[in-house]
Amino acid sequence: MRVKVYIFAFILSFFVTVMVRGLFFLTSYRLGMSDGQNLVLALVSGMAYVLGAQLSHHSSKRFSSRASTLFLVGMQMLSSLLCYFHHSFLALCFLFSIFALANGMTWPFAESYASAGLDRKKASSSIGIYNICWSGAVPLAVWASGWIISASGPGIFIFVSAGVLLSLLPAFLFPRDIPLSDHSPSEQDDPGERIPGAVRLLFSSRWSMFFSYCLIQLLSSLLPRHLKELGISVDSASFIAGFLDVSRISVFAFMSRTHCWHGSRALLASCSPALAAGFAICMLAGSVKMIIVGEIVLGASAAAAYYAALFYAMFIGNARVGAGGSHESVIGAGFVAGPVAGLAAEKLAASSAAASSVGSPMLSLAVLGTASIAASTLCLLKKDE
């Protein structure tokens, strides 16, 4: 059953990434939209993603997991197809939000299928394989999106719609319902299955993951313009942007093969500062080499935060759809907070000479970084009850 989930995650992740990351290259290079419009697109889609993640748990109670997954994939296929015919700014705000809503509802089901019914170590390894599958598709999709946009422009939406349809094939073979166990490993009698302070570690990793998706959403919205200003063509720019995701794969592979990081505070304490450093390098770099260095730092630390947050969520929540929904809601919150901070910083930079000299990306980083680094660290310092 899990092999089908891994295949599904790879296919859907590839075509969803072409949509959500390629869209900003299309709007910047072909549709003539501004950074502000890109940030608004990112914001409304992030809000829809949060709503979808929250609704996934209710859907799992009313319908079978397989039927819900098939319906949600169908929504993504239809909304991406409609974008080909209607790709004005307002139309994209609406259709991209529908796509994001359905996507936010889909991933909690896949995460639950990937880890349900397994003990702590097996669940960690299965989550690792799942993470490698979806993340392995991301850089390939980012690289492909530039070439597709260069060749066909809005035809990228047809490509996405056809690919999302392809992901239905493995989804048809999913079990009707997710095979959940009766109780979570944290509640079992075997001491080896327990992780001291797991709830504290979950909240710390979620803060870091939230911060990572704020920065990833900001970078996805702003990096195309930065690369364009450096004279980089759209196909080369998408190739450069893909390095953000290459480093994630190696971190996922390491964490899937080892369990020494279970319960580790040091790993989580380093995530948020490294995220801030990686984003700053990307935004301040004047050369392609330094942008790639920043992407690698940001991607690696984002992967560690993501893996830890998903593992602790499914460990504590018994791999239920609700646990995955909470995990995806944090991601969606990052999708929202990043553009909000970016738009606010853009307004401040436009109205203040001092703020303008710092730059809106750095203002966004200062606000988000201060809050997230402090919160993730305080969670680790709390004593176990």
C-alpha positions as CSV (number, residue, x, y, z in Angstrom):
1,M,0.0,0.0,0.0
2,R,2.8,2.4,0.9
3,V,4.6,2.1,-2.4
4,K,1.4,3.4,-4.1
5,V,1.4,6.3,-1.7
6,Y,5.1,7.1,-2.5
7,I,4.4,7.0,-6.2
8,F,1.3,9.2,-5.7
9,A,3.4,11.7,-3.7
10,F,6.1,11.9,-6.3
11,I,3.7,12.5,-9.2
12,L,1.4,14.9,-7.5
13,S,4.3,16.9,-6.0
14,F,5.9,17.3,-9.4
15,F,2.9,18.8,-11.1
16,V,1.8,20.8,-8.1
17,T,5.2,22.3,-7.8
18,V,5.2,23.2,-11.5
19,M,1.9,25.1,-10.7
20,V,2.8,26.8,-7.4
21,R,6.4,27.6,-8.2
22,G,6.3,28.0,-12.0
23,L,3.3,30.4,-11.7
24,F,5.5,33.2,-10.3
25,F,8.0,32.8,-13.2
26,L,5.1,33.0,-15.6
27,T,3.6,36.1,-14.0
28,S,7.1,37.8,-13.8
29,Y,8.4,36.9,-17.2
30,R,5.3,36.6,-19.4
31,L,2.3,38.2,-17.8
32,G,4.1,41.4,-16.6
33,M,2.8,41.2,-13.0
34,S,4.7,43.1,-10.2
35,D,6.2,41.8,-7.0
36,G,3.2,43.1,-5.1
37,Q,0.8,41.2,-7.3
38,N,2.9,38.1,-6.9
39,L,2.8,38.5,-3.1
40,V,-1.0,38.9,-3.2
41,L,-1.2,35.7,-5.2
42,A,0.9,34.0,-2.7
43,L,-1.2,35.4,0.2
44,V,-4.6,34.4,-1.1
45,S,-3.4,30.9,-2.0
46,G,-1.8,30.5,1.4
47,M,-5.0,31.4,3.1
48,A,-6.9,28.9,1.0
49,Y,-4.3,26.2,1.8
50,V,-4.8,26.7,5.6
51,L,-8.5,26.4,5.1
52,G,-8.1,23.2,3.1
53,A,-5.8,21.7,5.7
54,Q,-8.3,22.5,8.4
55,L,-11.2,21.0,6.4
56,S,-9.3,17.7,5.7
57,H,-10.1,16.3,9.1
58,H,-13.8,16.9,8.7
59,S,-13.8,15.3,5.2
60,S,-12.1,12.2,6.6
61,K,-15.0,11.7,9.0
62,R,-17.7,12.0,6.4
63,F,-16.2,10.2,3.4
64,S,-13.8,7.4,2.8
65,S,-10.1,8.4,2.6
66,R,-9.8,7.1,-0.9
67,A,-12.9,8.9,-2.2
68,S,-11.8,12.2,-0.6
69,T,-8.4,11.9,-2.1
70,L,-9.8,11.2,-5.6
71,F,-12.2,14.1,-5.4
72,L,-9.6,16.6,-4.2
73,V,-7.1,15.6,-7.0
74,G,-10.0,16.1,-9.5
75,M,-10.5,19.6,-8.1
76,Q,-6.8,20.4,-8.7
77,M,-7.0,19.1,-12.2
78,L,-10.0,21.2,-13.1
79,S,-8.8,24.5,-11.5
80,S,-5.4,24.3,-13.2
81,L,-7.1,23.6,-16.5
82,L,-9.3,26.7,-16.1
83,C,-6.2,28.8,-15.5
84,Y,-5.2,28.3,-19.1
85,F,-8.4,30.0,-20.3
86,H,-8.5,32.7,-17.6
87,H,-5.1,33.9,-16.4
88,S,-5.7,37.6,-15.6
89,F,-4.6,38.7,-12.1
90,L,-8.1,38.4,-10.6
91,A,-8.9,35.1,-12.3
92,L,-5.6,33.6,-11.0
93,C,-6.3,34.9,-7.5
94,F,-9.6,32.9,-7.6
95,L,-8.5,29.8,-9.5
96,F,-5.1,29.5,-7.8
97,S,-6.9,29.7,-4.4
98,I,-9.2,26.8,-5.4
99,F,-6.2,24.8,-6.4
100,A,-4.4,25.6,-3.1
101,L,-7.6,24.7,-1.1
102,A,-7.8,21.3,-2.6
103,N,-4.1,20.7,-2.3
104,G,-4.1,21.7,1.3
105,M,-6.8,19.1,1.9
106,T,-5.0,16.3,0.0
107,W,-1.6,16.1,1.7
108,P,-2.9,15.1,5.2
109,F,-4.5,12.0,3.6
110,A,-1.2,11.0,1.9
111,E,0.8,11.6,5.1
112,S,-1.6,9.5,7.1
113,Y,-1.5,6.7,4.6
114,A,2.3,6.8,4.7
115,S,2.7,6.3,8.4
116,A,-0.5,4.7,9.9
117,G,-0.2,1.5,11.7
118,L,3.6,1.5,12.2
119,D,5.8,1.7,15.3
120,R,8.0,4.7,16.0
121,K,11.1,3.6,14.0
122,K,9.2,2.2,11.0
123,A,6.9,5.2,10.9
124,S,10.0,7.5,10.9
125,S,11.5,5.5,8.0
126,S,8.3,5.5,6.0
127,I,7.9,9.2,6.6
128,G,11.4,9.6,5.3
129,I,10.7,7.7,2.1
130,Y,7.6,9.7,1.6
131,N,9.5,12.9,2.1
132,I,12.2,11.9,-0.4
133,C,9.5,11.1,-2.9
134,W,7.7,14.4,-2.8
135,S,10.8,16.5,-2.3
136,G,12.7,14.6,-5.1
137,A,10.0,15.8,-7.5
138,V,10.3,19.4,-6.5
139,P,13.7,20.5,-8.0
140,L,12.8,18.6,-11.2
141,A,9.5,20.4,-11.4
142,V,11.1,23.8,-10.8
143,W,13.7,23.2,-13.5
144,A,11.1,21.9,-15.9
145,S,8.8,24.9,-15.3
146,G,11.2,27.4,-16.8
147,W,11.6,25.4,-20.0
148,I,7.8,24.9,-20.3
149,I,7.1,28.6,-19.8
150,S,9.8,29.5,-22.3
151,A,8.2,27.2,-24.9
152,S,4.5,27.6,-24.3
153,G,3.8,30.4,-21.8
154,P,0.3,29.8,-20.3
155,G,0.4,26.3,-21.8
156,I,2.0,25.3,-18.5
157,F,-1.5,25.1,-17.0
158,I,-2.4,22.3,-19.6
159,F,0.7,20.5,-18.6
160,V,-0.2,20.7,-14.9
161,S,-3.8,19.6,-15.4
162,A,-2.7,16.5,-17.4
163,G,-0.1,15.6,-14.8
164,V,-2.4,15.9,-11.9
165,L,-4.8,13.6,-13.7
166,L,-2.0,11.1,-13.9
167,S,-1.7,11.0,-10.2
168,L,-5.2,9.6,-9.9
169,L,-3.9,6.2,-11.1
170,P,-2.0,5.2,-7.9
171,A,-4.7,6.9,-5.8
172,F,-7.4,4.5,-7.2
173,L,-5.4,1.7,-5.7
174,F,-5.4,3.1,-2.1
175,P,-7.3,1.2,0.6
176,R,-10.7,2.6,1.1
177,D,-9.8,3.6,4.7
178,I,-6.5,4.4,6.4
179,P,-5.2,1.4,8.5
180,L,-4.9,3.2,11.9
181,S,-3.7,1.5,15.1
182,D,-5.6,1.7,18.3
183,H,-3.2,4.0,20.2
184,S,-0.1,6.1,19.5
185,P,3.4,5.0,20.3
186,S,3.6,7.7,22.9
187,E,0.9,5.8,24.8
188,Q,2.3,2.3,24.6
189,D,3.8,0.4,27.5
190,D,7.1,-0.2,25.8
191,P,9.5,2.6,27.1
192,G,11.5,2.3,23.9
193,E,8.6,3.8,22.0
194,R,8.4,6.9,24.1
195,I,10.1,10.2,23.4
196,P,10.5,12.5,26.5
197,G,9.3,16.0,25.8
198,A,7.8,15.1,22.5
199,V,5.1,17.8,22.7
200,R,7.7,20.4,23.4
201,L,9.8,19.2,20.5
202,L,6.7,19.2,18.2
203,F,6.0,22.9,19.0
204,S,9.6,24.0,18.5
205,S,9.8,22.1,15.2
206,R,6.5,23.6,14.1
207,W,7.8,27.2,14.8
208,S,10.9,26.5,12.7
209,M,8.8,24.9,9.9
210,F,6.4,27.9,10.0
211,F,9.4,30.2,9.6
212,S,10.8,28.1,6.8
213,Y,7.6,28.3,4.7
214,C,7.3,32.0,5.3
215,L,10.8,32.4,3.8
216,I,10.2,29.8,1.0
217,Q,7.0,31.6,0.0
218,L,8.8,35.0,0.1
219,L,11.7,33.6,-1.9
220,S,9.3,32.0,-4.5
221,S,7.6,35.3,-5.0
222,L,10.7,37.6,-5.0
223,L,13.6,35.5,-6.4
224,P,12.3,35.5,-10.0
225,R,12.4,39.3,-10.1
226,H,15.9,39.3,-8.5
227,L,17.2,36.8,-11.1
228,K,15.6,38.8,-13.9
229,E,17.4,41.9,-12.7
230,L,20.7,40.0,-12.9
231,G,20.0,39.3,-16.6
232,I,19.1,35.6,-16.1
233,S,16.7,34.1,-18.7
234,V,13.5,32.3,-17.5
235,D,14.7,28.8,-18.1
236,S,18.1,29.5,-16.4
237,A,16.3,31.3,-13.5
238,S,14.1,28.3,-12.8
239,F,17.1,26.0,-12.9
240,I,18.9,28.2,-10.3
241,A,15.7,28.3,-8.1
242,G,15.6,24.5,-8.0
243,F,18.7,24.3,-5.8
244,L,16.6,25.3,-2.8
245,D,15.0,21.9,-3.0
246,V,18.0,19.7,-3.9
247,S,19.5,20.0,-0.4
248,R,16.2,19.0,1.1
249,I,16.5,15.5,-0.4
250,S,19.9,14.7,1.2
251,V,18.6,15.8,4.6
252,F,15.5,13.7,4.3
253,A,17.6,10.7,3.2
254,F,19.8,11.1,6.3
255,M,17.0,11.5,8.7
256,S,15.1,8.5,7.3
257,R,18.1,6.2,7.8
258,T,18.9,7.4,11.3
259,H,17.0,7.7,14.6
260,C,19.6,9.5,16.6
261,W,17.8,12.8,16.1
262,H,14.6,11.6,17.8
263,G,14.3,13.8,20.9
264,S,17.3,16.0,20.0
265,R,17.1,19.7,21.0
266,A,20.3,20.7,19.3
267,L,18.9,19.9,15.8
268,L,15.8,22.1,16.4
269,A,17.8,24.9,18.0
270,S,19.9,25.3,14.9
271,C,17.1,25.3,12.3
272,S,15.6,28.9,12.6
273,P,19.0,30.7,12.7
274,A,20.2,28.7,9.7
275,L,16.9,29.5,7.8
276,A,17.5,33.3,8.4
277,A,21.1,33.1,7.2
278,G,20.1,31.2,4.0
279,F,17.4,33.7,3.1
280,A,19.6,36.7,3.7
281,I,22.3,35.2,1.5
282,C,19.8,34.7,-1.3
283,M,18.4,38.2,-1.2
284,L,21.6,40.1,-0.7
285,A,23.8,38.0,-3.2
286,G,25.0,39.7,-6.3
287,S,26.1,36.5,-8.0
288,V,24.5,33.2,-9.0
289,K,27.0,31.2,-6.9
290,M,26.1,32.9,-3.7
291,I,22.3,32.6,-4.4
292,I,22.8,28.9,-4.8
293,V,24.8,28.7,-1.5
294,G,21.9,30.5,0.3
295,E,19.3,28.2,-1.3
296,I,21.3,25.1,-0.1
297,V,21.5,26.5,3.5
298,L,17.8,27.4,3.5
299,G,16.7,24.1,1.9
300,A,18.7,21.9,4.3
301,S,17.4,23.6,7.5
302,A,13.9,23.7,6.1
303,A,14.0,20.0,5.5
304,A,15.2,19.3,9.1
305,A,12.4,21.4,10.5
306,Y,9.8,19.8,8.2
307,Y,10.8,16.2,8.9
308,A,10.9,16.7,12.7
309,A,7.5,18.5,12.7
310,L,5.8,15.8,10.6
311,F,7.4,12.9,12.6
312,Y,6.4,14.3,16.0
313,A,2.9,15.2,14.7
314,M,2.2,11.7,13.4
315,F,3.9,10.2,16.5
316,I,1.8,12.0,19.0
317,G,-1.4,12.1,16.8
318,N,-1.4,8.4,15.9
319,A,-0.9,9.1,12.2
320,R,-4.5,10.4,11.9
321,V,-5.7,12.7,9.1
322,G,-6.2,15.4,11.8
323,A,-2.5,15.2,12.8
324,G,-1.6,15.7,9.1
325,G,-4.1,18.5,8.9
326,S,-2.6,20.4,11.8
327,H,0.9,19.9,10.2
328,E,-0.3,21.3,6.9
329,S,-2.1,24.2,8.6
330,V,1.2,25.3,10.0
331,I,2.7,25.2,6.5
332,G,-0.3,27.2,5.2
333,A,0.2,29.7,8.0
334,G,3.7,30.2,6.7
335,F,2.4,30.6,3.2
336,V,0.1,33.4,4.6
337,A,2.5,35.2,7.0
338,G,5.4,35.3,4.5
339,P,3.5,37.4,1.9
340,V,1.8,39.5,4.6
341,A,5.2,40.4,6.0
342,G,6.5,41.0,2.5
343,L,3.6,43.3,1.6
344,A,3.9,45.2,4.9
345,A,7.6,45.6,4.4
346,E,7.1,46.8,0.8
347,K,4.7,49.5,2.0
348,L,7.1,50.6,4.8
349,A,10.1,50.7,2.5
350,A,8.1,52.9,0.1
351,S,7.1,55.4,2.8
352,S,10.4,55.6,4.8
353,A,13.9,56.4,3.5
354,A,15.5,54.5,6.4
355,A,13.4,51.4,5.7
356,S,14.0,51.7,2.0
357,S,17.8,51.6,2.5
358,V,17.4,48.2,4.4
359,G,15.1,46.7,1.7
360,S,11.7,45.1,2.1
361,P,13.0,41.4,2.1
362,M,15.4,42.2,5.0
363,L,12.6,44.0,6.9
364,S,10.4,40.9,6.5
365,L,13.2,38.7,7.6
366,A,13.9,40.8,10.7
367,V,10.3,40.6,11.9
368,L,9.6,37.0,11.1
369,G,13.0,35.8,12.2
370,T,12.9,37.6,15.6
371,A,9.5,36.1,16.4
372,S,10.2,32.6,15.1
373,I,13.7,32.1,16.5
374,A,12.5,33.3,20.0
375,A,9.4,31.1,19.9
376,S,11.2,27.9,18.8
377,T,13.9,28.4,21.4
378,L,11.5,29.1,24.2
379,C,9.7,25.8,23.4
380,L,12.9,23.9,23.9
381,L,13.7,25.6,27.2
382,K,10.3,24.7,28.7
383,K,10.6,22.0,31.4
384,D,8.8,18.7,30.9
385,E,5.6,18.4,32.9
